[in-house]
């Protein structure tokens, strides 16, 4: 079976190991480029676009240009790690 060209936001969330809402927020902020397909306007992300996004994040990490962790996200992570 050939590799699909497009992924749903749920598929992207699984690849990135984040929630669907987090992927949707990336799309809304235009950090991850997606298109809407069909009458219901379902979002799709091209596999190549997801790979570009991931590579861009790695480049930012290498350059030290990484945004600060939001306090609530850090608190949630600490709570989970502390369990």
N, CA, C and O atoms as a Maestro MAE file, in Angstrom:
{
 s_m_m2io_version
 :::
 2.0.0
}

f_m_ct {
 s_m_title
 :::
 protein
 m_atom[332] {
  # First column is atom index #
  i_m_mmod_type
  r_m_x_coord
  r_m_y_coord
  r_m_z_coord
  i_m_residue_number
  s_m_chain_name
  s_m_pdb_residue_name
  s_m_pdb_atom_name
  i_m_atomic_number
  :::
  1 25 0.850 -1.185 0.000 1 A "UNK " " N  " 7
  2 3 0.000 0.000 0.000 1 A "UNK " " CA " 6
  3 2 0.895 1.247 0.000 1 A "UNK " " C  " 6
  4 15 1.822 1.338 0.804 1 A "UNK " " O  " 8
  5 25 0.627 2.202 -0.888 2 A "UNK " " N  " 7
  6 3 1.476 3.395 -0.962 2 A "UNK " " CA " 6
  7 2 1.311 4.292 0.262 2 A "UNK " " C  " 6
  8 15 0.258 4.311 0.900 2 A "UNK " " O  " 8
  9 25 2.372 5.032 0.574 3 A "UNK " " N  " 7
  10 3 2.333 5.980 1.678 3 A "UNK " " CA " 6
  11 2 1.383 7.111 1.325 3 A "UNK " " C  " 6
  12 15 1.454 7.643 0.217 3 A "UNK " " O  " 8
  13 25 0.486 7.498 2.245 4 A "UNK " " N  " 7
  14 3 -0.447 8.591 1.939 4 A "UNK " " CA " 6
  15 2 0.291 9.916 1.805 4 A "UNK " " C  " 6
  16 15 1.309 10.143 2.459 4 A "UNK " " O  " 8
  17 25 -0.233 10.784 0.952 5 A "UNK " " N  " 7
  18 3 0.350 12.114 0.767 5 A "UNK " " CA " 6
  19 2 -0.084 13.057 1.882 5 A "UNK " " C  " 6
  20 15 0.683 13.930 2.289 5 A "UNK " " O  " 8
  21 25 -1.316 12.887 2.382 6 A "UNK " " N  " 7
  22 3 -1.875 13.788 3.385 6 A "UNK " " CA " 6
  23 2 -2.210 13.023 4.665 6 A "UNK " " C  " 6
  24 15 -2.547 11.840 4.638 6 A "UNK " " O  " 8
  25 25 -2.105 13.745 5.791 7 A "UNK " " N  " 7
  26 3 -2.443 13.201 7.095 7 A "UNK " " CA " 6
  27 2 -3.544 14.033 7.727 7 A "UNK " " C  " 6
  28 15 -3.632 15.238 7.490 7 A "UNK " " O  " 8
  29 25 -4.381 13.394 8.527 8 A "UNK " " N  " 7
  30 3 -5.365 14.134 9.312 8 A "UNK " " CA " 6
  31 2 -4.637 14.783 10.490 8 A "UNK " " C  " 6
  32 15 -3.484 14.452 10.767 8 A "UNK " " O  " 8
  33 25 -5.309 15.706 11.183 9 A "UNK " " N  " 7
  34 3 -4.702 16.307 12.364 9 A "UNK " " CA " 6
  35 2 -4.484 15.254 13.449 9 A "UNK " " C  " 6
  36 15 -3.520 15.338 14.209 9 A "UNK " " O  " 8
  37 25 -5.364 14.276 13.524 10 A "UNK " " N  " 7
  38 3 -5.187 13.185 14.490 10 A "UNK " " CA " 6
  39 2 -3.940 12.365 14.156 10 A "UNK " " C  " 6
  40 15 -3.208 11.953 15.055 10 A "UNK " " O  " 8
  41 25 -3.699 12.130 12.864 11 A "UNK " " N  " 7
  42 3 -2.495 11.405 12.449 11 A "UNK " " CA " 6
  43 2 -1.245 12.190 12.829 11 A "UNK " " C  " 6
  44 15 -0.279 11.627 13.342 11 A "UNK " " O  " 8
  45 25 -1.274 13.496 12.573 12 A "UNK " " N  " 7
  46 3 -0.135 14.359 12.911 12 A "UNK " " CA " 6
  47 2 0.098 14.344 14.419 12 A "UNK " " C  " 6
  48 15 1.239 14.269 14.873 12 A "UNK " " O  " 8
  49 25 -0.980 14.415 15.191 13 A "UNK " " N  " 7
  50 3 -0.865 14.386 16.649 13 A "UNK " " CA " 6
  51 2 -0.183 13.097 17.104 13 A "UNK " " C  " 6
  52 15 0.645 13.117 18.015 13 A "UNK " " O  " 8
  53 25 -0.527 11.993 16.477 14 A "UNK " " N  " 7
  54 3 0.084 10.717 16.831 14 A "UNK " " CA " 6
  55 2 1.575 10.714 16.497 14 A "UNK " " C  " 6
  56 15 2.388 10.248 17.295 14 A "UNK " " O  " 8
  57 25 1.933 11.226 15.332 15 A "UNK " " N  " 7
  58 3 3.345 11.288 14.929 15 A "UNK " " CA " 6
  59 2 4.148 12.143 15.903 15 A "UNK " " C  " 6
  60 15 5.249 11.765 16.305 15 A "UNK " " O  " 8
  61 25 3.595 13.300 16.284 16 A "UNK " " N  " 7
  62 3 4.297 14.223 17.165 16 A "UNK " " CA " 6
  63 2 4.131 13.878 18.651 16 A "UNK " " C  " 6
  64 15 4.770 14.485 19.510 16 A "UNK " " O  " 8
  65 25 3.275 12.905 18.939 17 A "UNK " " N  " 7
  66 3 2.975 12.501 20.320 17 A "UNK " " CA " 6
  67 2 2.452 13.675 21.146 17 A "UNK " " C  " 6
  68 15 2.898 13.917 22.268 17 A "UNK " " O  " 8
  69 25 1.504 14.391 20.564 18 A "UNK " " N  " 7
  70 3 0.821 15.508 21.227 18 A "UNK " " CA " 6
  71 2 -0.681 15.335 21.016 18 A "UNK " " C  " 6
  72 15 -1.110 14.405 20.333 18 A "UNK " " O  " 8
  73 25 -1.473 16.220 21.596 19 A "UNK " " N  " 7
  74 3 -2.920 16.128 21.431 19 A "UNK " " CA " 6
  75 2 -3.366 16.743 20.100 19 A "UNK " " C  " 6
  76 15 -2.651 17.526 19.474 19 A "UNK " " O  " 8
  77 25 -4.567 16.356 19.702 20 A "UNK " " N  " 7
  78 3 -5.170 16.928 18.497 20 A "UNK " " CA " 6
  79 2 -5.290 18.443 18.642 20 A "UNK " " C  " 6
  80 15 -5.054 19.182 17.686 20 A "UNK " " O  " 8
  81 25 -5.656 18.900 19.829 21 A "UNK " " N  " 7
  82 3 -5.804 20.338 20.080 21 A "UNK " " CA " 6
  83 2 -4.489 21.087 19.884 21 A "UNK " " C  " 6
  84 15 -4.483 22.203 19.366 21 A "UNK " " O  " 8
  85 25 -3.382 20.485 20.291 22 A "UNK " " N  " 7
  86 3 -2.090 21.126 20.108 22 A "UNK " " CA " 6
  87 2 -1.748 21.254 18.618 22 A "UNK " " C  " 6
  88 15 -1.209 22.273 18.187 22 A "UNK " " O  " 8
  89 25 -2.058 20.234 17.851 23 A "UNK " " N  " 7
  90 3 -1.814 20.296 16.406 23 A "UNK " " CA " 6
  91 2 -2.710 21.359 15.779 23 A "UNK " " C  " 6
  92 15 -2.259 22.135 14.936 23 A "UNK " " O  " 8
  93 25 -3.968 21.395 16.186 24 A "UNK " " N  " 7
  94 3 -4.890 22.394 15.658 24 A "UNK " " CA " 6
  95 2 -4.388 23.807 15.964 24 A "UNK " " C  " 6
  96 15 -4.483 24.696 15.117 24 A "UNK " " O  " 8
  97 25 -3.861 24.016 17.157 25 A "UNK " " N  " 7
  98 3 -3.313 25.328 17.529 25 A "UNK " " CA " 6
  99 2 -2.125 25.687 16.636 25 A "UNK " " C  " 6
  100 15 -1.985 26.842 16.233 25 A "UNK " " O  " 8
  101 25 -1.278 24.722 16.324 26 A "UNK " " N  " 7
  102 3 -0.144 24.977 15.422 26 A "UNK " " CA " 6
  103 2 -0.637 25.400 14.040 26 A "UNK " " C  " 6
  104 15 -0.072 26.297 13.414 26 A "UNK " " O  " 8
  105 25 -1.688 24.750 13.578 27 A "UNK " " N  " 7
  106 3 -2.267 25.087 12.268 27 A "UNK " " CA " 6
  107 2 -2.885 26.483 12.306 27 A "UNK " " C  " 6
  108 15 -2.680 27.278 11.389 27 A "UNK " " O  " 8
  109 25 -3.637 26.783 13.358 28 A "UNK " " N  " 7
  110 3 -4.281 28.101 13.474 28 A "UNK " " CA " 6
  111 2 -3.254 29.235 13.537 28 A "UNK " " C  " 6
  112 15 -3.484 30.320 13.003 28 A "UNK " " O  " 8
  113 25 -2.105 28.971 14.204 29 A "UNK " " N  " 7
  114 3 -1.041 29.979 14.299 29 A "UNK " " CA " 6
  115 2 -0.151 29.996 13.060 29 A "UNK " " C  " 6
  116 15 0.782 30.793 12.963 29 A "UNK " " O  " 8
  117 25 -0.455 29.095 12.104 30 A "UNK " " N  " 7
  118 3 0.294 28.968 10.851 30 A "UNK " " CA " 6
  119 2 1.746 28.566 11.072 30 A "UNK " " C  " 6
  120 15 2.620 28.875 10.262 30 A "UNK " " O  " 8
  121 25 1.990 27.875 12.177 31 A "UNK " " N  " 7
  122 3 3.310 27.304 12.412 31 A "UNK " " CA " 6
  123 2 3.454 25.998 11.639 31 A "UNK " " C  " 6
  124 15 4.550 25.626 11.220 31 A "UNK " " O  " 8
  125 25 2.335 25.315 11.458 32 A "UNK " " N  " 7
  126 3 2.267 24.101 10.649 32 A "UNK " " CA " 6
  127 2 1.236 24.368 9.564 32 A "UNK " " C  " 6
  128 15 0.083 24.680 9.860 32 A "UNK " " O  " 8
  129 25 1.646 24.248 8.323 33 A "UNK " " N  " 7
  130 3 0.762 24.574 7.205 33 A "UNK " " CA " 6
  131 2 -0.139 23.379 6.889 33 A "UNK " " C  " 6
  132 15 0.327 22.251 6.729 33 A "UNK " " O  " 8
  133 25 -1.427 23.657 6.806 34 A "UNK " " N  " 7
  134 3 -2.420 22.635 6.484 34 A "UNK " " CA " 6
  135 2 -3.441 23.240 5.520 34 A "UNK " " C  " 6
  136 15 -3.553 24.459 5.392 34 A "UNK " " O  " 8
  137 25 -4.171 22.368 4.856 35 A "UNK " " N  " 7
  138 3 -5.225 22.821 3.951 35 A "UNK " " CA " 6
  139 2 -6.548 22.205 4.391 35 A "UNK " " C  " 6
  140 15 -6.582 21.170 5.058 35 A "UNK " " O  " 8
  141 25 -7.629 22.861 4.004 36 A "UNK " " N  " 7
  142 3 -8.958 22.320 4.279 36 A "UNK " " CA " 6
  143 2 -9.500 21.681 3.018 36 A "UNK " " C  " 6
  144 15 -9.401 22.240 1.925 36 A "UNK " " O  " 8
  145 25 -10.074 20.502 3.185 37 A "UNK " " N  " 7
  146 3 -10.571 19.704 2.076 37 A "UNK " " CA " 6
  147 2 -12.051 19.407 2.281 37 A "UNK " " C  " 6
  148 15 -12.494 19.150 3.400 37 A "UNK " " O  " 8
  149 25 -12.802 19.444 1.202 38 A "UNK " " N  " 7
  150 3 -14.193 19.003 1.238 38 A "UNK " " CA " 6
  151 2 -15.156 20.017 1.816 38 A "UNK " " C  " 6
  152 15 -14.765 21.077 2.303 38 A "UNK " " O  " 8
  153 25 -16.436 19.654 1.745 39 A "UNK " " N  " 7
  154 3 -17.511 20.522 2.198 39 A "UNK " " CA " 6
  155 2 -17.483 20.805 3.689 39 A "UNK " " C  " 6
  156 15 -17.949 21.855 4.132 39 A "UNK " " O  " 8
  157 25 -16.945 19.888 4.458 40 A "UNK " " N  " 7
  158 3 -16.861 20.075 5.905 40 A "UNK " " CA " 6
  159 2 -15.589 20.805 6.322 40 A "UNK " " C  " 6
  160 15 -15.422 21.145 7.493 40 A "UNK " " O  " 8
  161 25 -14.700 21.043 5.375 41 A "UNK " " N  " 7
  162 3 -13.469 21.761 5.670 41 A "UNK " " CA " 6
  163 2 -12.538 21.008 6.595 41 A "UNK " " C  " 6
  164 15 -11.957 21.596 7.507 41 A "UNK " " O  " 8
  165 25 -12.389 19.712 6.371 42 A "UNK " " N  " 7
  166 3 -11.501 18.912 7.209 42 A "UNK " " CA " 6
  167 2 -10.048 19.237 6.891 42 A "UNK " " C  " 6
  168 15 -9.664 19.338 5.725 42 A "UNK " " O  " 8
  169 25 -9.241 19.399 7.940 43 A "UNK " " N  " 7
  170 3 -7.846 19.771 7.781 43 A "UNK " " CA " 6
  171 2 -7.001 18.570 7.374 43 A "UNK " " C  " 6
  172 15 -7.199 17.451 7.847 43 A "UNK " " O  " 8
  173 25 -6.039 18.844 6.472 44 A "UNK " " N  " 7
  174 3 -5.068 17.832 6.059 44 A "UNK " " CA " 6
  175 2 -3.690 18.483 6.002 44 A "UNK " " C  " 6
  176 15 -3.543 19.632 5.586 44 A "UNK " " O  " 8
  177 25 -2.687 17.720 6.429 45 A "UNK " " N  " 7
  178 3 -1.301 18.177 6.413 45 A "UNK " " CA " 6
  179 2 -0.529 17.260 5.472 45 A "UNK " " C  " 6
  180 15 -0.577 16.037 5.602 45 A "UNK " " O  " 8
  181 25 0.173 17.854 4.539 46 A "UNK " " N  " 7
  182 3 0.982 17.068 3.613 46 A "UNK " " CA " 6
  183 2 2.175 16.490 4.386 46 A "UNK " " C  " 6
  184 15 2.772 17.174 5.217 46 A "UNK " " O  " 8
  185 25 2.511 15.247 4.109 47 A "UNK " " N  " 7
  186 3 3.608 14.571 4.801 47 A "UNK " " CA " 6
  187 2 4.896 15.384 4.677 47 A "UNK " " C  " 6
  188 15 5.630 15.526 5.655 47 A "UNK " " O  " 8
  189 25 5.179 15.917 3.491 48 A "UNK " " N  " 7
  190 3 6.386 16.721 3.296 48 A "UNK " " CA " 6
  191 2 6.360 17.995 4.144 48 A "UNK " " C  " 6
  192 15 7.402 18.440 4.625 48 A "UNK " " O  " 8
  193 25 5.191 18.573 4.328 49 A "UNK " " N  " 7
  194 3 5.055 19.779 5.150 49 A "UNK " " CA " 6
  195 2 5.318 19.456 6.619 49 A "UNK " " C  " 6
  196 15 5.953 20.240 7.324 49 A "UNK " " O  " 8
  197 25 4.838 18.317 7.076 50 A "UNK " " N  " 7
  198 3 5.109 17.894 8.450 50 A "UNK " " CA " 6
  199 2 6.606 17.685 8.645 50 A "UNK " " C  " 6
  200 15 7.158 18.087 9.669 50 A "UNK " " O  " 8
  201 25 7.255 17.069 7.690 51 A "UNK " " N  " 7
  202 3 8.702 16.846 7.792 51 A "UNK " " CA " 6
  203 2 9.459 18.181 7.829 51 A "UNK " " C  " 6
  204 15 10.421 18.325 8.584 51 A "UNK " " O  " 8
  205 25 9.025 19.163 7.011 52 A "UNK " " N  " 7
  206 3 9.649 20.500 7.042 52 A "UNK " " CA " 6
  207 2 9.471 21.141 8.419 52 A "UNK " " C  " 6
  208 15 10.398 21.750 8.953 52 A "UNK " " O  " 8
  209 25 8.281 21.000 8.984 53 A "UNK " " N  " 7
  210 3 7.994 21.540 10.315 53 A "UNK " " CA " 6
  211 2 8.932 20.930 11.352 53 A "UNK " " C  " 6
  212 15 9.506 21.647 12.171 53 A "UNK " " O  " 8
  213 25 9.085 19.619 11.319 54 A "UNK " " N  " 7
  214 3 9.949 18.935 12.278 54 A "UNK " " CA " 6
  215 2 11.394 19.393 12.109 54 A "UNK " " C  " 6
  216 15 12.072 19.683 13.095 54 A "UNK " " O  " 8
  217 25 11.867 19.460 10.871 55 A "UNK " " N  " 7
  218 3 13.245 19.899 10.624 55 A "UNK " " CA " 6
  219 2 13.463 21.338 11.076 55 A "UNK " " C  " 6
  220 15 14.531 21.677 11.587 55 A "UNK " " O  " 8
  221 25 12.452 22.186 10.890 56 A "UNK " " N  " 7
  222 3 12.545 23.575 11.338 56 A "UNK " " CA " 6
  223 2 12.674 23.630 12.853 56 A "UNK " " C  " 6
  224 15 13.467 24.412 13.377 56 A "UNK " " O  " 8
  225 25 11.912 22.815 13.560 57 A "UNK " " N  " 7
  226 3 11.987 22.778 15.025 57 A "UNK " " CA " 6
  227 2 13.364 22.317 15.486 57 A "UNK " " C  " 6
  228 15 13.904 22.849 16.456 57 A "UNK " " O  " 8
  229 25 13.937 21.330 14.796 58 A "UNK " " N  " 7
  230 3 15.290 20.897 15.141 58 A "UNK " " CA " 6
  231 2 16.301 22.017 14.889 58 A "UNK " " C  " 6
  232 15 17.205 22.227 15.698 58 A "UNK " " O  " 8
  233 25 16.156 22.729 13.784 59 A "UNK " " N  " 7
  234 3 17.061 23.842 13.479 59 A "UNK " " CA " 6
  235 2 16.970 24.921 14.561 59 A "UNK " " C  " 6
  236 15 17.987 25.475 14.977 59 A "UNK " " O  " 8
  237 25 15.743 25.218 15.014 60 A "UNK " " N  " 7
  238 3 15.556 26.192 16.088 60 A "UNK " " CA " 6
  239 2 16.215 25.710 17.377 60 A "UNK " " C  " 6
  240 15 16.832 26.499 18.093 60 A "UNK " " O  " 8
  241 25 16.091 24.442 17.670 61 A "UNK " " N  " 7
  242 3 16.688 23.885 18.885 61 A "UNK " " CA " 6
  243 2 18.218 23.970 18.814 61 A "UNK " " C  " 6
  244 15 18.876 24.291 19.804 61 A "UNK " " O  " 8
  245 25 18.767 23.679 17.640 62 A "UNK " " N  " 7
  246 3 20.226 23.749 17.479 62 A "UNK " " CA " 6
  247 2 20.752 25.169 17.623 62 A "UNK " " C  " 6
  248 15 21.841 25.385 18.154 62 A "UNK " " O  " 8
  249 25 19.976 26.133 17.149 63 A "UNK " " N  " 7
  250 3 20.425 27.529 17.186 63 A "UNK " " CA " 6
  251 2 20.188 28.175 18.547 63 A "UNK " " C  " 6
  252 15 20.644 29.291 18.795 63 A "UNK " " O  " 8
  253 25 19.483 27.484 19.416 64 A "UNK " " N  " 7
  254 3 19.166 28.039 20.732 64 A "UNK " " CA " 6
  255 2 17.979 28.970 20.694 64 A "UNK " " C  " 6
  256 15 17.679 29.624 21.692 64 A "UNK " " O  " 8
  257 25 17.298 29.047 19.568 65 A "UNK " " N  " 7
  258 3 16.137 29.927 19.400 65 A "UNK " " CA " 6
  259 2 14.856 29.169 19.746 65 A "UNK " " C  " 6
  260 15 13.945 29.049 18.927 65 A "UNK " " O  " 8
  261 25 14.809 28.659 20.981 66 A "UNK " " N  " 7
  262 3 13.664 27.868 21.427 66 A "UNK " " CA " 6
  263 2 12.829 28.713 22.379 66 A "UNK " " C  " 6
  264 15 13.368 29.297 23.319 66 A "UNK " " O  " 8
  265 25 11.512 28.787 22.148 67 A "UNK " " N  " 7
  266 3 10.664 29.586 23.047 67 A "UNK " " CA " 6
  267 2 10.652 29.020 24.457 67 A "UNK " " C  " 6
  268 15 10.869 27.827 24.671 67 A "UNK " " O  " 8
  269 25 10.398 29.891 25.400 68 A "UNK " " N  " 7
  270 3 10.287 29.486 26.800 68 A "UNK " " CA " 6
  271 2 9.101 28.547 26.970 68 A "UNK " " C  " 6
  272 15 8.107 28.655 26.252 68 A "UNK " " O  " 8
  273 25 9.206 27.627 27.921 69 A "UNK " " N  " 7
  274 3 8.093 26.739 28.245 69 A "UNK " " CA " 6
  275 2 7.058 27.552 29.007 69 A "UNK " " C  " 6
  276 15 7.390 28.265 29.954 69 A "UNK " " O  " 8
  277 25 5.810 27.440 28.591 70 A "UNK " " N  " 7
  278 3 4.739 28.147 29.274 70 A "UNK " " CA " 6
  279 2 4.602 27.592 30.686 70 A "UNK " " C  " 6
  280 15 4.682 26.378 30.874 70 A "UNK " " O  " 8
  281 25 4.395 28.453 31.690 71 A "UNK " " N  " 7
  282 3 4.326 27.991 33.085 71 A "UNK " " CA " 6
  283 2 3.333 26.865 33.320 71 A "UNK " " C  " 6
  284 15 3.639 25.919 34.047 71 A "UNK " " O  " 8
  285 25 2.136 26.946 32.713 72 A "UNK " " N  " 7
  286 3 1.151 25.899 32.956 72 A "UNK " " CA " 6
  287 2 1.591 24.575 32.355 72 A "UNK " " C  " 6
  288 15 1.313 23.520 32.925 72 A "UNK " " O  " 8
  289 25 2.275 24.607 31.212 73 A "UNK " " N  " 7
  290 3 2.776 23.378 30.600 73 A "UNK " " CA " 6
  291 2 3.877 22.780 31.470 73 A "UNK " " C  " 6
  292 15 3.941 21.562 31.637 73 A "UNK " " O  " 8
  293 25 4.740 23.626 32.023 74 A "UNK " " N  " 7
  294 3 5.807 23.148 32.890 74 A "UNK " " CA " 6
  295 2 5.232 22.566 34.177 74 A "UNK " " C  " 6
  296 15 5.702 21.531 34.648 74 A "UNK " " O  " 8
  297 25 4.216 23.221 34.754 75 A "UNK " " N  " 7
  298 3 3.579 22.715 35.968 75 A "UNK " " CA " 6
  299 2 2.963 21.343 35.728 75 A "UNK " " C  " 6
  300 15 3.082 20.448 36.565 75 A "UNK " " O  " 8
  301 25 2.307 21.182 34.585 76 A "UNK " " N  " 7
  302 3 1.676 19.901 34.263 76 A "UNK " " CA " 6
  303 2 2.730 18.813 34.111 76 A "UNK " " C  " 6
  304 15 2.546 17.691 34.584 76 A "UNK " " O  " 8
  305 25 3.848 19.151 33.441 77 A "UNK " " N  " 7
  306 3 4.914 18.171 33.255 77 A "UNK " " CA " 6
  307 2 5.513 17.785 34.605 77 A "UNK " " C  " 6
  308 15 5.754 16.605 34.860 77 A "UNK " " O  " 8
  309 25 5.752 18.756 35.459 78 A "UNK " " N  " 7
  310 3 6.313 18.499 36.790 78 A "UNK " " CA " 6
  311 2 5.384 17.619 37.606 78 A "UNK " " C  " 6
  312 15 5.841 16.713 38.303 78 A "UNK " " O  " 8
  313 25 4.094 17.875 37.529 79 A "UNK " " N  " 7
  314 3 3.117 17.085 38.271 79 A "UNK " " CA " 6
  315 2 3.157 15.636 37.825 79 A "UNK " " C  " 6
  316 15 3.070 14.728 38.652 79 A "UNK " " O  " 8
  317 25 3.289 15.409 36.503 80 A "UNK " " N  " 7
  318 3 3.321 14.053 35.979 80 A "UNK " " CA " 6
  319 2 4.637 13.377 36.365 80 A "UNK " " C  " 6
  320 15 4.645 12.222 36.790 80 A "UNK " " O  " 8
  321 25 5.756 14.106 36.215 81 A "UNK " " N  " 7
  322 3 7.059 13.533 36.541 81 A "UNK " " CA " 6
  323 2 7.183 13.244 38.025 81 A "UNK " " C  " 6
  324 15 7.849 12.288 38.424 81 A "UNK " " O  " 8
  325 25 6.539 14.073 38.850 82 A "UNK " " N  " 7
  326 3 6.626 13.910 40.287 82 A "UNK " " CA " 6
  327 2 5.785 12.760 40.821 82 A "UNK " " C  " 6
  328 15 5.944 12.349 41.970 82 A "UNK " " O  " 8
  329 25 4.893 12.244 39.988 83 A "UNK " " N  " 7
  330 3 3.999 11.147 40.426 83 A "UNK " " CA " 6
  331 2 4.737 9.849 40.558 83 A "UNK " " C  " 6
  332 15 4.140 8.833 40.914 83 A "UNK " " O  " 8
  :::
 }
 m_bond[331] {
  # First column is bond index #
  i_m_from
  i_m_to
  i_m_order
  :::
  1 1 2 1
  2 2 3 1
  3 3 4 2
  4 3 5 1
  5 5 6 1
  6 6 7 1
  7 7 8 2
  8 7 9 1
  9 9 10 1
  10 10 11 1
  11 11 12 2
  12 11 13 1
  13 13 14 1
  14 14 15 1
  15 15 16 2
  16 15 17 1
  17 17 18 1
  18 18 19 1
  19 19 20 2
  20 19 21 1
  21 21 22 1
  22 22 23 1
  23 23 24 2
  24 23 25 1
  25 25 26 1
  26 26 27 1
  27 27 28 2
  28 27 29 1
  29 29 30 1
  30 30 31 1
  31 31 32 2
  32 31 33 1
  33 33 34 1
  34 34 35 1
  35 35 36 2
  36 35 37 1
  37 37 38 1
  38 38 39 1
  39 39 40 2
  40 39 41 1
  41 41 42 1
  42 42 43 1
  43 43 44 2
  44 43 45 1
  45 45 46 1
  46 46 47 1
  47 47 48 2
  48 47 49 1
  49 49 50 1
  50 50 51 1
  51 51 52 2
  52 51 53 1
  53 53 54 1
  54 54 55 1
  55 55 56 2
  56 55 57 1
  57 57 58 1
  58 58 59 1
  59 59 60 2
  60 59 61 1
  61 61 62 1
  62 62 63 1
  63 63 64 2
  64 63 65 1
  65 65 66 1
  66 66 67 1
  67 67 68 2
  68 67 69 1
  69 69 70 1
  70 70 71 1
  71 71 72 2
  72 71 73 1
  73 73 74 1
  74 74 75 1
  75 75 76 2
  76 75 77 1
  77 77 78 1
  78 78 79 1
  79 79 80 2
  80 79 81 1
  81 81 82 1
  82 82 83 1
  83 83 84 2
  84 83 85 1
  85 85 86 1
  86 86 87 1
  87 87 88 2
  88 87 89 1
  89 89 90 1
  90 90 91 1
  91 91 92 2
  92 91 93 1
  93 93 94 1
  94 94 95 1
  95 95 96 2
  96 95 97 1
  97 97 98 1
  98 98 99 1
  99 99 100 2
  100 99 101 1
  101 101 102 1
  102 102 103 1
  103 103 104 2
  104 103 105 1
  105 105 106 1
  106 106 107 1
  107 107 108 2
  108 107 109 1
  109 109 110 1
  110 110 111 1
  111 111 112 2
  112 111 113 1
  113 113 114 1
  114 114 115 1
  115 115 116 2
  116 115 117 1
  117 117 118 1
  118 118 119 1
  119 119 120 2
  120 119 121 1
  121 121 122 1
  122 122 123 1
  123 123 124 2
  124 123 125 1
  125 125 126 1
  126 126 127 1
  127 127 128 2
  128 127 129 1
  129 129 130 1
  130 130 131 1
  131 131 132 2
  132 131 133 1
  133 133 134 1
  134 134 135 1
  135 135 136 2
  136 135 137 1
  137 137 138 1
  138 138 139 1
  139 139 140 2
  140 139 141 1
  141 141 142 1
  142 142 143 1
  143 143 144 2
  144 143 145 1
  145 145 146 1
  146 146 147 1
  147 147 148 2
  148 147 149 1
  149 149 150 1
  150 150 151 1
  151 151 152 2
  152 151 153 1
  153 153 154 1
  154 154 155 1
  155 155 156 2
  156 155 157 1
  157 157 158 1
  158 158 159 1
  159 159 160 2
  160 159 161 1
  161 161 162 1
  162 162 163 1
  163 163 164 2
  164 163 165 1
  165 165 166 1
  166 166 167 1
  167 167 168 2
  168 167 169 1
  169 169 170 1
  170 170 171 1
  171 171 172 2
  172 171 173 1
  173 173 174 1
  174 174 175 1
  175 175 176 2
  176 175 177 1
  177 177 178 1
  178 178 179 1
  179 179 180 2
  180 179 181 1
  181 181 182 1
  182 182 183 1
  183 183 184 2
  184 183 185 1
  185 185 186 1
  186 186 187 1
  187 187 188 2
  188 187 189 1
  189 189 190 1
  190 190 191 1
  191 191 192 2
  192 191 193 1
  193 193 194 1
  194 194 195 1
  195 195 196 2
  196 195 197 1
  197 197 198 1
  198 198 199 1
  199 199 200 2
  200 199 201 1
  201 201 202 1
  202 202 203 1
  203 203 204 2
  204 203 205 1
  205 205 206 1
  206 206 207 1
  207 207 208 2
  208 207 209 1
  209 209 210 1
  210 210 211 1
  211 211 212 2
  212 211 213 1
  213 213 214 1
  214 214 215 1
  215 215 216 2
  216 215 217 1
  217 217 218 1
  218 218 219 1
  219 219 220 2
  220 219 221 1
  221 221 222 1
  222 222 223 1
  223 223 224 2
  224 223 225 1
  225 225 226 1
  226 226 227 1
  227 227 228 2
  228 227 229 1
  229 229 230 1
  230 230 231 1
  231 231 232 2
  232 231 233 1
  233 233 234 1
  234 234 235 1
  235 235 236 2
  236 235 237 1
  237 237 238 1
  238 238 239 1
  239 239 240 2
  240 239 241 1
  241 241 242 1
  242 242 243 1
  243 243 244 2
  244 243 245 1
  245 245 246 1
  246 246 247 1
  247 247 248 2
  248 247 249 1
  249 249 250 1
  250 250 251 1
  251 251 252 2
  252 251 253 1
  253 253 254 1
  254 254 255 1
  255 255 256 2
  256 255 257 1
  257 257 258 1
  258 258 259 1
  259 259 260 2
  260 259 261 1
  261 261 262 1
  262 262 263 1
  263 263 264 2
  264 263 265 1
  265 265 266 1
  266 266 267 1
  267 267 268 2
  268 267 269 1
  269 269 270 1
  270 270 271 1
  271 271 272 2
  272 271 273 1
  273 273 274 1
  274 274 275 1
  275 275 276 2
  276 275 277 1
  277 277 278 1
  278 278 279 1
  279 279 280 2
  280 279 281 1
  281 281 282 1
  282 282 283 1
  283 283 284 2
  284 283 285 1
  285 285 286 1
  286 286 287 1
  287 287 288 2
  288 287 289 1
  289 289 290 1
  290 290 291 1
  291 291 292 2
  292 291 293 1
  293 293 294 1
  294 294 295 1
  295 295 296 2
  296 295 297 1
  297 297 298 1
  298 298 299 1
  299 299 300 2
  300 299 301 1
  301 301 302 1
  302 302 303 1
  303 303 304 2
  304 303 305 1
  305 305 306 1
  306 306 307 1
  307 307 308 2
  308 307 309 1
  309 309 310 1
  310 310 311 1
  311 311 312 2
  312 311 313 1
  313 313 314 1
  314 314 315 1
  315 315 316 2
  316 315 317 1
  317 317 318 1
  318 318 319 1
  319 319 320 2
  320 319 321 1
  321 321 322 1
  322 322 323 1
  323 323 324 2
  324 323 325 1
  325 325 326 1
  326 326 327 1
  327 327 328 2
  328 327 329 1
  329 329 330 1
  330 330 331 1
  331 331 332 2
  :::
 }
}
